[in-house]
């Protein structure tokens, strides 16, 4: 199971009672993908094949 407190692939680790790291990781993802840094923006990640079979036929490519 994924644990943001111990994950070595994220910029800042965080836990349920200390969420500041989550915002820093979001800002870093926005920077990496050339998105405007916006703490209010929805950032959604879907790890799957993008096919109609999965029920997701519209997406915004980066």
Kinemage of the C-alpha trace (Angstrom):
@kinemage 1
@onewidth
@group {chain A} dominant
@subgroup {mainchain}
@vectorlist {calphas} color= white
{ca unk a 1} P 0.000 0.000 0.000
{ca unk a 2} L 1.235 3.487 -0.849
{ca unk a 3} L 2.325 5.611 2.105
{ca unk a 4} L 3.167 9.319 1.591
{ca unk a 5} L 5.037 9.313 4.891
{ca unk a 6} L 7.707 6.911 3.565
{ca unk a 7} L 7.558 7.258 -0.246
{ca unk a 8} L 11.017 8.024 -1.638
{ca unk a 9} L 9.669 9.255 -4.997
{ca unk a 10} L 7.885 12.384 -3.791
{ca unk a 11} L 9.555 15.710 -3.029
{ca unk a 12} L 8.223 16.119 0.513
{ca unk a 13} L 6.838 13.359 2.705
{ca unk a 14} L 3.688 14.088 4.686
{ca unk a 15} L 1.162 12.465 6.998
{ca unk a 16} L -2.488 12.947 7.908
{ca unk a 17} L -1.784 15.471 10.671
{ca unk a 18} L 0.857 17.384 8.658
{ca unk a 19} L -0.414 18.097 5.141
{ca unk a 20} L 1.993 20.901 4.119
{ca unk a 21} L 4.054 18.406 2.158
{ca unk a 22} L 1.057 17.541 -0.002
{ca unk a 23} L 0.779 21.130 -1.267
{ca unk a 24} L 4.523 21.259 -1.983
{ca unk a 25} L 4.307 18.030 -3.981
{ca unk a 26} L 1.373 19.406 -5.981
{ca unk a 27} L 3.314 22.587 -6.789
{ca unk a 28} L 6.292 20.491 -7.914
{ca unk a 29} L 4.096 18.380 -10.222
{ca unk a 30} L 2.627 21.551 -11.727
{ca unk a 31} L 6.168 22.853 -12.330
{ca unk a 32} L 7.406 19.567 -13.857
{ca unk a 33} L 4.497 19.406 -16.309
{ca unk a 34} L 4.589 23.112 -17.205
{ca unk a 35} L 1.262 23.885 -15.564
{ca unk a 36} L 0.570 27.189 -13.840
{ca unk a 37} L 1.178 26.843 -10.110
{ca unk a 38} L -2.268 27.169 -8.581
{ca unk a 39} L -3.054 25.732 -5.167
{ca unk a 40} L -6.799 25.945 -5.928
{ca unk a 41} L -6.584 23.994 -9.215
{ca unk a 42} L -7.812 20.424 -9.319
{ca unk a 43} L -5.004 18.000 -10.057
{ca unk a 44} L -6.242 14.557 -10.975
{ca unk a 45} L -4.106 11.577 -11.881
{ca unk a 46} L -5.445 8.421 -13.460
{ca unk a 47} L -3.066 5.510 -13.945
{ca unk a 48} L -4.744 3.293 -16.531
{ca unk a 49} L -5.009 2.634 -20.215
{ca unk a 50} L -7.112 5.379 -21.793
{ca unk a 51} L -9.726 3.377 -23.660
{ca unk a 52} L -13.483 3.616 -24.050
{ca unk a 53} L -13.657 0.250 -22.303
{ca unk a 54} L -12.514 1.972 -19.099
{ca unk a 55} L -15.417 4.416 -19.325
{ca unk a 56} L -13.224 7.483 -19.709
{ca unk a 57} L -13.495 8.790 -23.258
{ca unk a 58} L -12.576 12.428 -22.704
{ca unk a 59} L -9.292 13.547 -21.208
{ca unk a 60} L -6.913 16.439 -21.428
{ca unk a 61} L -3.468 15.373 -22.646
{ca unk a 62} L -0.471 17.212 -21.260
